[in-house]
Amino acid sequence: MPAAAAPGIFPAMPRPDPPRSHFRPRTRDGRIALVTFVALFMLAMPPVTHRVLNRIEPTFLGLPFFYVALFVVYSVLIGVLIWAYRRGL
């Protein structure tokens, strides 16, 4: 019987590492991208949007503050995804 067919039976052979989860980032850049993305995404969620960003005045180029703020948050989120893609994460 080959050793690869029965790992762990032969004590002199090391066991292969168990497969790692793809939900947990493996690199430092992956952790930075994940924490940044989640923190920025929380800015677009209801507790922040209802209490902090829910303003009409001031306006920017005729648009209410709320829409401009959400546009900035979503643009930065897309920037984080592009950064992670370019890093090969």
N, CA, C and O of each residue as an XYZ file, in Angstrom:
356
protein
N       0.856     -1.172      0.000
C       0.000      0.000      0.000
C       0.904      1.237      0.000
O       1.808      1.341      0.829
N       0.667      2.174     -0.923
C       1.503      3.377     -0.945
C       1.225      4.256      0.272
O       0.136      4.228      0.844
N       2.250      5.048      0.660
C       2.136      5.889      1.853
C       1.108      6.986      1.673
O       0.481      7.404      2.646
N       0.918      7.464      0.453
C      -0.033      8.555      0.219
C      -1.475      8.077      0.372
O      -2.374      8.875      0.638
N      -1.691      6.776      0.203
C      -3.051      6.259      0.301
C      -3.529      6.177      1.738
O      -4.732      6.224      1.991
N      -2.604      6.055      2.685
C      -2.985      5.940      4.092
C      -2.097      6.845      4.944
O      -1.184      6.359      5.610
N      -2.353      8.155      4.931
C      -1.500      9.040      5.719
C      -1.710      8.803      7.211
O      -2.838      8.615      7.669
N      -0.630      8.814      7.949
C      -0.708      8.659      9.381
C      -0.527      7.233      9.865
O      -0.318      7.008     11.057
N      -0.604      6.262      8.957
C      -0.408      4.878      9.368
C       1.067      4.618      9.633
O       1.432      3.922     10.581
N       1.900      5.186      8.785
C       3.334      4.997      8.927
C       3.889      6.122      9.796
O       3.901      7.269      9.349
N       4.348      5.847     11.020
C       4.740      6.904     11.947
C       5.951      7.702     11.501
O       6.127      8.831     11.961
N       6.804      7.164     10.618
C       7.991      7.895     10.192
C       7.653      8.987      9.190
O       8.477      9.867      8.939
N       6.478      8.950      8.621
C       6.102      9.930      7.594
C       5.262     11.030      8.235
O       4.326     10.736      8.979
N       5.584     12.295      7.957
C       4.783     13.386      8.527
C       3.414     13.478      7.861
O       3.251     13.177      6.679
N       2.452     13.897      8.645
C       1.106     14.093      8.104
C       1.054     15.401      7.326
O       1.724     16.367      7.692
N       0.277     15.438      6.271
C       0.133     16.711      5.550
C      -0.677     17.702      6.384
O      -1.526     17.313      7.185
N      -0.403     18.966      6.184
C      -1.146     19.998      6.909
C      -2.609     19.953      6.514
O      -2.933     19.711      5.351
N      -3.501     20.185      7.477
C      -4.928     20.216      7.123
C      -5.208     21.418      6.220
O      -4.514     22.431      6.307
N      -6.199     21.315      5.370
C      -6.501     22.444      4.484
C      -6.928     23.668      5.284
O      -7.667     23.558      6.262
N      -6.458     24.826      4.860
C      -6.785     26.075      5.551
C      -8.045     26.686      4.967
O      -8.339     26.530      3.782
N      -8.772     27.374      5.805
C     -10.018     28.008      5.389
C      -9.723     29.203      4.489
O      -8.753     29.931      4.701
N     -10.573     29.393      3.482
C     -10.431     30.545      2.597
C     -11.150     31.767      3.156
O     -11.050     32.856      2.592
N     -11.870     31.599      4.252
C     -12.565     32.724      4.861
C     -11.638     33.574      5.716
O     -11.926     34.745      5.964
N     -10.533     33.002      6.167
C      -9.565     33.751      6.968
C      -8.404     34.160      6.086
O      -7.835     33.324      5.384
N      -8.040     35.450      6.113
C      -6.925     35.885      5.269
C      -5.614     35.232      5.707
O      -5.372     35.027      6.896
N      -4.784     34.916      4.732
C      -3.543     34.204      5.009
C      -2.343     35.126      5.088
O      -1.326     34.756      5.676
N      -2.432     36.313      4.514
C      -1.280     37.215      4.472
C      -1.589     38.506      5.217
O      -2.736     38.786      5.566
N      -0.542     39.281      5.449
C      -0.705     40.582      6.116
C      -1.555     41.514      5.258
O      -2.442     42.196      5.772
N      -1.287     41.545      3.954
C      -2.081     42.391      3.062
C      -3.541     41.956      3.038
O      -4.439     42.791      2.926
N      -3.778     40.664      3.142
C      -5.153     40.172      3.189
C      -5.883     40.640      4.439
O      -7.054     41.013      4.381
N      -5.180     40.617      5.574
C      -5.798     41.110      6.812
C      -6.072     42.603      6.726
O      -7.126     43.065      7.165
N      -5.131     43.368      6.163
C      -5.332     44.814      6.012
C      -6.531     45.083      5.115
O      -7.364     45.933      5.433
N      -6.630     44.368      3.993
C      -7.751     44.565      3.071
C      -9.074     44.208      3.740
O     -10.061     44.925      3.578
N      -9.103     43.115      4.485
C     -10.337     42.693      5.146
C     -10.790     43.696      6.200
O     -11.959     44.080      6.229
N      -9.880     44.117      7.058
C     -10.247     45.061      8.122
C     -10.671     46.401      7.524
O     -11.647     47.000      7.977
N      -9.950     46.869      6.519
C     -10.304     48.139      5.874
C     -11.665     48.051      5.207
O     -12.482     48.962      5.340
N     -11.917     46.962      4.490
C     -13.189     46.807      3.793
C     -14.358     46.744      4.777
O     -15.382     47.393      4.563
N     -14.213     45.976      5.838
C     -15.306     45.850      6.816
C     -15.547     47.176      7.532
O     -16.694     47.564      7.751
N     -14.471     47.870      7.896
C     -14.629     49.166      8.580
C     -15.312     50.186      7.675
O     -16.192     50.922      8.120
N     -14.911     50.232      6.412
C     -15.553     51.164      5.486
C     -16.990     50.753      5.182
O     -17.864     51.607      5.032
N     -17.231     49.457      5.091
C     -18.589     48.995      4.808
C     -19.534     49.344      5.942
O     -20.719     49.588      5.713
N     -19.017     49.369      7.169
C     -19.857     49.753      8.303
C     -20.303     51.215      8.195
O     -21.341     51.583      8.746
N     -19.536     52.047      7.496
C     -19.947     53.441      7.297
C     -21.170     53.554      6.384
O     -21.864     54.570      6.404
N     -21.433     52.537      5.600
C     -22.570     52.567      4.689
C     -23.792     51.859      5.265
O     -24.807     51.738      4.579
N     -23.718     51.394      6.497
C     -24.823     50.664      7.116
C     -25.717     51.595      7.941
O     -25.274     52.669      8.349
N     -26.955     51.203      8.188
C     -27.940     52.064      8.829
C     -27.567     52.770     10.125
O     -27.939     53.937     10.250
N     -26.888     52.206     11.082
C     -26.631     53.042     12.260
C     -25.874     54.321     11.928
O     -26.174     55.386     12.468
N     -24.902     54.215     11.047
C     -24.122     55.412     10.669
C     -24.920     56.279      9.712
O     -24.952     57.500      9.864
N     -25.561     55.668      8.731
C     -26.279     56.471      7.742
C     -27.490     57.175      8.351
O     -27.839     58.272      7.917
N     -28.129     56.576      9.335
C     -29.314     57.207      9.921
C     -28.965     58.289     10.940
O     -29.715     59.252     11.101
N     -27.841     58.139     11.623
C     -27.517     59.089     12.691
C     -26.512     60.152     12.271
O     -26.629     61.308     12.680
N     -25.532     59.781     11.467
C     -24.435     60.706     11.150
C     -24.581     61.323      9.758
O     -24.453     62.537      9.600
N     -24.845     60.497      8.762
C     -24.848     60.970      7.378
C     -26.203     61.471      6.904
O     -26.299     61.987      5.790
N     -27.232     61.343      7.689
C     -28.583     61.682      7.246
C     -28.810     63.194      7.301
O     -29.532     63.700      8.160
N     -28.184     63.886      6.379
C     -28.330     65.349      6.290
C     -28.538     65.737      4.841
O     -27.988     65.115      3.932
N     -29.317     66.743      4.640
C     -29.507     67.274      3.293
C     -28.534     68.422      3.055
O     -27.924     68.520      1.991
N     -28.397     69.275      4.038
C     -27.453     70.396      3.941
C     -26.148     69.987      4.578
O     -26.210     69.251      5.563
N     -25.027     70.363      4.146
C     -24.725     71.183      2.974
C     -24.834     70.354      1.693
O     -24.825     69.124      1.725
N     -24.933     71.048      0.589
C     -24.987     70.371     -0.702
C     -23.645     70.516     -1.406
O     -22.931     71.499     -1.206
N     -23.316     69.547     -2.215
C     -22.099     69.561     -3.025
C     -22.504     69.399     -4.472
O     -23.045     68.365     -4.862
N     -22.242     70.424     -5.271
C     -22.628     70.431     -6.681
C     -24.120     70.161     -6.856
O     -24.532     69.524     -7.825
N     -24.912     70.640     -5.930
C     -26.356     70.485     -5.994
C     -26.877     69.171     -5.442
O     -28.087     68.948     -5.415
N     -25.986     68.301     -5.002
C     -26.408     67.019     -4.442
C     -26.419     67.086     -2.924
O     -25.561     67.744     -2.336
N     -27.367     66.424     -2.278
C     -27.391     66.417     -0.814
C     -26.150     65.721     -0.245
O     -25.551     64.863     -0.894
N     -25.783     66.101      0.961
C     -24.610     65.564      1.637
C     -24.669     64.042      1.730
O     -23.650     63.371      1.565
N     -25.843     63.499      1.990
C     -26.016     62.059      2.157
C     -25.542     61.290      0.931
O     -24.816     60.304      1.054
N     -25.953     61.740     -0.248
C     -25.580     61.045     -1.481
C     -24.084     61.176     -1.773
O     -23.451     60.225     -2.233
N     -23.538     62.329     -1.511
C     -22.109     62.534     -1.745
C     -21.294     61.668     -0.784
O     -20.308     61.052     -1.190
N     -21.698     61.619      0.479
C     -20.973     60.817      1.458
C     -21.031     59.332      1.099
O     -20.014     58.643      1.185
N     -22.188     58.833      0.701
C     -22.286     57.430      0.307
C     -21.487     57.150     -0.962
O     -20.884     56.084     -1.090
N     -21.478     58.089     -1.895
C     -20.668     57.917     -3.100
C     -19.187     57.799     -2.753
O     -18.475     56.976     -3.329
N     -18.729     58.609     -1.824
C     -17.324     58.554     -1.406
C     -17.024     57.221     -0.718
O     -16.001     56.596     -0.996
N     -17.903     56.791      0.167
C     -17.681     55.528      0.882
C     -17.643     54.363     -0.105
O     -16.740     53.530     -0.030
N     -18.600     54.289     -1.025
C     -18.626     53.186     -1.988
C     -17.447     53.260     -2.947
O     -16.935     52.219     -3.359
N     -17.004     54.450     -3.314
C     -15.839     54.587     -4.189
C     -14.580     54.071     -3.501
O     -13.755     53.406     -4.128
N     -14.433     54.374     -2.218
C     -13.270     53.878     -1.472
C     -13.357     52.361     -1.300
O     -12.332     51.680     -1.341
N     -14.555     51.824     -1.110
C     -14.720     50.371     -1.035
C     -14.268     49.698     -2.329
O     -13.582     48.676     -2.294
N     -14.647     50.262     -3.452
C     -14.211     49.722     -4.738
C     -12.701     49.845     -4.871
O     -12.051     48.957     -5.423
N     -12.141     50.940     -4.369
C     -10.688     51.111     -4.386
C      -9.972     50.037     -3.576
O      -8.921     49.549     -3.991
N     -10.525     49.668     -2.435
C      -9.935     48.597     -1.621
C      -9.990     47.272     -2.376
O      -9.025     46.509     -2.343
N     -11.096     46.985     -3.052
C     -11.196     45.751     -3.822
C     -10.196     45.726     -4.974
O      -9.590     44.690     -5.248
N     -10.022     46.859     -5.648
C      -9.038     46.938     -6.735
C      -7.634     46.755     -6.179
O      -6.818     46.058     -6.783
N      -7.342     47.368     -5.042
C      -6.020     47.230     -4.411
C      -5.755     45.757     -4.075
O      -4.668     45.242     -4.337
N      -6.746     45.089     -3.497
C      -6.583     43.676     -3.139
C      -6.396     42.825     -4.385
O      -5.595     41.890     -4.376
N      -7.112     43.125     -5.443
C      -6.968     42.374     -6.682
C      -5.574     42.541     -7.286
O      -4.981     41.575     -7.765
N      -5.060     43.753     -7.261
C      -3.723     44.000     -7.805
C      -2.636     43.341     -6.971
O      -1.577     42.998     -7.495
N      -2.884     43.160     -5.680
C      -1.927     42.464     -4.815
C      -2.019     40.950     -4.962
O      -1.175     40.218     -4.446
N      -3.029     40.494     -5.657
C      -3.192     39.060     -5.877
C      -3.784     38.333     -4.681
O      -3.482     37.166     -4.433
N      -4.625     39.035     -3.948
C      -5.218     38.406     -2.766
C      -6.431     37.632     -3.130
O      -7.065     37.032     -2.261
